[in-house]
């Protein structure tokens, strides 16, 4: 995984009014969760803010990052866990980070990257990518930037499911029955197949 440095500021006023004011000033309210639990046994949140100009580096990108958070001199290693967006403007409203370490595996969605030219596409079919990420569990140091899936042998009408895949050092947690990609029959391919069948019949 790529690494990126992000600076934040501690936050003490946690009310909705304060959050709204922060956003007006160009800052996004954030929480960092880790191993520490509160009295109810739930993960304890470390409240802070990040300037939107800093945050956009890790939101508007296809990459996944290990984030080196510097919150007023306190250093944390984290991953982006969840982003809440405004339902109309799509502006980020709140971000949750999860602290990681060398010992505890994490579960995270890794982008899928199809490699090779599928046989079905060469025959006139259309490649259909059904999911963009596959969830895996592993120590964060072992997590790749993307998962390469070779589709060269995939024919028209065939698909690749999660259960058919394996990646060294990674435990796949997405359901085995989920279709990753498939090659669909197109009208052009149907016409070509019909023409080929007619030619074969005429030859006989």
VEXDREN-2710 file (C-alpha; in Angstrom, 1 decimal):
% VEXDREN-2710
k/r/px/py/pz
1/UNK/0.0/0.0/0.0
2/UNK/1.1/3.6/-0.6
3/UNK/1.8/5.8/2.3
4/UNK/0.7/9.4/2.8
5/UNK/1.2/12.0/5.5
6/UNK/-1.8/13.9/6.7
7/UNK/-1.9/16.6/9.5
8/UNK/-4.8/17.2/11.8
9/UNK/-5.8/19.3/14.8
10/UNK/-7.3/18.2/18.1
11/UNK/-11.0/18.9/18.6
12/UNK/-12.7/19.6/21.9
13/UNK/-16.1/21.0/20.9
14/UNK/-18.1/18.1/19.6
15/UNK/-21.5/19.6/19.0
16/UNK/-23.4/19.8/15.7
17/UNK/-23.1/23.6/15.7
18/UNK/-19.3/23.4/16.1
19/UNK/-19.1/20.8/13.3
20/UNK/-21.1/23.0/11.0
21/UNK/-18.8/26.0/11.7
22/UNK/-15.7/23.8/11.1
23/UNK/-17.0/22.9/7.7
24/UNK/-17.6/26.5/6.8
25/UNK/-13.9/27.2/7.7
26/UNK/-12.8/24.3/5.4
27/UNK/-12.2/21.7/8.0
28/UNK/-13.8/18.2/8.3
29/UNK/-14.7/16.6/11.6
30/UNK/-12.9/13.2/12.1
31/UNK/-12.7/10.3/14.5
32/UNK/-9.8/8.0/15.0
33/UNK/-10.7/4.5/16.4
34/UNK/-8.2/2.0/17.8
35/UNK/-7.7/-0.7/20.4
36/UNK/-8.8/1.5/23.4
37/UNK/-12.4/0.9/24.6
38/UNK/-14.7/3.1/26.6
39/UNK/-16.8/2.0/29.7
40/UNK/-19.4/0.4/27.4
41/UNK/-16.8/-1.7/25.7
42/UNK/-17.1/0.2/22.4
43/UNK/-14.0/1.6/20.6
44/UNK/-13.1/5.0/22.0
45/UNK/-13.0/7.8/19.5
46/UNK/-10.2/10.3/19.3
47/UNK/-11.8/13.5/17.9
48/UNK/-9.9/15.8/15.5
49/UNK/-10.2/17.8/12.3
50/UNK/-8.5/17.8/9.0
51/UNK/-8.4/20.6/6.4
52/UNK/-10.4/19.6/3.4
53/UNK/-7.4/20.5/1.2
54/UNK/-5.5/17.7/3.1
55/UNK/-8.4/15.3/3.1
56/UNK/-9.1/15.4/-0.7
57/UNK/-5.7/13.7/-1.3
58/UNK/-7.0/10.5/0.2
59/UNK/-10.7/10.7/-0.7
60/UNK/-10.7/11.6/-4.5
61/UNK/-8.3/8.9/-5.6
62/UNK/-8.6/5.3/-6.7
63/UNK/-5.6/4.4/-4.4
64/UNK/-5.8/3.1/-0.9
65/UNK/-3.3/4.4/1.6
66/UNK/-1.7/3.8/4.9
67/UNK/-2.1/7.2/6.5
68/UNK/0.6/8.7/8.7
69/UNK/-1.6/10.9/10.9
70/UNK/0.1/13.8/12.7
71/UNK/-2.4/15.3/15.2
72/UNK/-0.5/18.2/16.8
73/UNK/2.6/16.1/17.4
74/UNK/0.8/12.8/18.2
75/UNK/1.6/10.2/15.5
76/UNK/-0.8/7.5/14.4
77/UNK/-0.7/4.9/11.6
78/UNK/-4.3/4.5/10.2
79/UNK/-6.5/3.6/7.3
80/UNK/-9.6/5.3/6.0
81/UNK/-12.6/3.5/7.4
82/UNK/-15.7/5.4/6.5
83/UNK/-16.7/8.7/4.9
84/UNK/-20.1/10.4/5.3
85/UNK/-21.1/12.5/2.3
86/UNK/-23.8/15.2/2.0
87/UNK/-26.8/13.6/0.2
88/UNK/-27.1/16.4/-2.2
89/UNK/-23.7/18.1/-2.7
90/UNK/-21.6/15.0/-2.1
91/UNK/-19.3/17.1/0.1
92/UNK/-17.6/15.1/2.9
93/UNK/-19.3/15.7/6.3
94/UNK/-17.4/13.3/8.6
95/UNK/-14.6/10.8/8.3
96/UNK/-13.7/7.8/10.5
97/UNK/-10.1/6.5/10.6
98/UNK/-9.0/3.2/12.1
99/UNK/-5.6/2.8/13.8
100/UNK/-3.5/-0.1/12.6
101/UNK/-0.4/-1.8/13.9
102/UNK/2.1/-4.5/12.9
103/UNK/0.4/-7.3/14.9
104/UNK/-3.3/-7.1/14.2
105/UNK/-4.7/-7.9/10.7
106/UNK/-7.2/-5.5/9.2
107/UNK/-10.1/-6.0/6.8
108/UNK/-10.2/-3.7/3.9
109/UNK/-11.6/-3.5/0.3
110/UNK/-8.9/-3.7/-2.4
111/UNK/-9.5/-2.4/-5.9
112/UNK/-9.8/-5.0/-8.6
113/UNK/-7.6/-4.8/-11.7
114/UNK/-8.4/-7.0/-14.7
115/UNK/-5.4/-8.0/-16.8
116/UNK/-5.2/-9.5/-20.3
117/UNK/-7.7/-9.4/-23.2
118/UNK/-10.5/-11.9/-22.6
119/UNK/-11.2/-14.5/-25.4
120/UNK/-14.8/-13.5/-25.2
121/UNK/-14.0/-9.9/-25.9
122/UNK/-11.9/-10.9/-28.9
123/UNK/-14.9/-12.9/-30.1
124/UNK/-17.1/-9.7/-29.9
125/UNK/-18.4/-9.9/-26.3
126/UNK/-18.4/-7.2/-23.8
127/UNK/-16.5/-7.3/-20.5
128/UNK/-18.7/-6.5/-17.4
129/UNK/-17.0/-5.7/-14.1
130/UNK/-19.5/-6.4/-11.4
131/UNK/-17.5/-5.3/-8.3
132/UNK/-14.7/-2.8/-8.0
133/UNK/-13.3/-4.0/-4.7
134/UNK/-12.8/-7.3/-2.9
135/UNK/-12.6/-7.4/0.9
136/UNK/-9.5/-9.1/2.3
137/UNK/-7.9/-9.6/5.8
138/UNK/-4.2/-9.3/6.3
139/UNK/-1.6/-7.3/8.2
140/UNK/-1.5/-3.8/6.6
141/UNK/2.0/-4.2/5.4
142/UNK/1.0/-7.2/3.2
143/UNK/-2.0/-5.4/1.5
144/UNK/-1.4/-4.6/-2.2
145/UNK/-2.6/-1.5/-4.0
146/UNK/-4.8/-3.7/-6.2
147/UNK/-5.7/-7.3/-6.9
148/UNK/-4.7/-8.5/-10.4
149/UNK/-7.2/-10.9/-12.1
150/UNK/-6.2/-12.5/-15.3
151/UNK/-9.2/-12.7/-17.7
152/UNK/-7.4/-13.9/-20.8
153/UNK/-9.2/-17.3/-21.0
154/UNK/-12.7/-15.9/-20.1
155/UNK/-15.2/-16.8/-22.9
156/UNK/-18.5/-15.3/-23.8
157/UNK/-21.2/-16.2/-21.3
158/UNK/-18.6/-17.1/-18.6
159/UNK/-17.8/-15.4/-15.4
160/UNK/-15.2/-15.3/-12.6
161/UNK/-16.5/-15.6/-9.0
162/UNK/-14.7/-14.6/-5.8
163/UNK/-14.4/-18.3/-4.8
164/UNK/-12.2/-19.0/-7.8
165/UNK/-9.6/-16.5/-6.7
166/UNK/-6.7/-16.7/-4.2
167/UNK/-3.9/-14.3/-3.4
168/UNK/-0.8/-15.2/-1.4
169/UNK/-0.9/-13.8/2.2
170/UNK/-4.5/-12.5/1.9
171/UNK/-7.7/-14.0/3.4
172/UNK/-10.6/-13.1/1.1
173/UNK/-13.7/-12.2/3.1
174/UNK/-16.1/-11.2/0.3
175/UNK/-18.7/-14.0/-0.3
176/UNK/-17.4/-16.8/-2.6
177/UNK/-20.6/-16.6/-4.7
178/UNK/-20.1/-12.9/-5.7
179/UNK/-19.4/-12.5/-9.4
180/UNK/-16.3/-10.3/-10.1
181/UNK/-16.6/-10.0/-13.9
182/UNK/-18.2/-11.7/-16.9
183/UNK/-18.2/-11.5/-20.6
184/UNK/-21.7/-10.7/-22.0
185/UNK/-23.0/-11.6/-25.5
186/UNK/-23.5/-8.5/-27.6
187/UNK/-25.8/-8.1/-30.6
188/UNK/-22.8/-7.9/-32.9
189/UNK/-21.5/-11.2/-31.5
190/UNK/-24.9/-12.9/-31.8
191/UNK/-25.1/-11.8/-35.5
192/UNK/-21.5/-13.1/-36.1
193/UNK/-22.4/-16.4/-34.5
194/UNK/-25.6/-16.7/-36.6
195/UNK/-23.7/-15.8/-39.8
196/UNK/-21.1/-18.4/-39.0
197/UNK/-23.8/-21.0/-38.4
198/UNK/-25.4/-20.2/-41.7
199/UNK/-22.1/-20.5/-43.5
200/UNK/-21.5/-23.9/-41.9
201/UNK/-25.0/-25.1/-42.9
202/UNK/-24.5/-23.9/-46.5
203/UNK/-21.1/-25.6/-46.7
204/UNK/-22.8/-28.9/-45.8
END
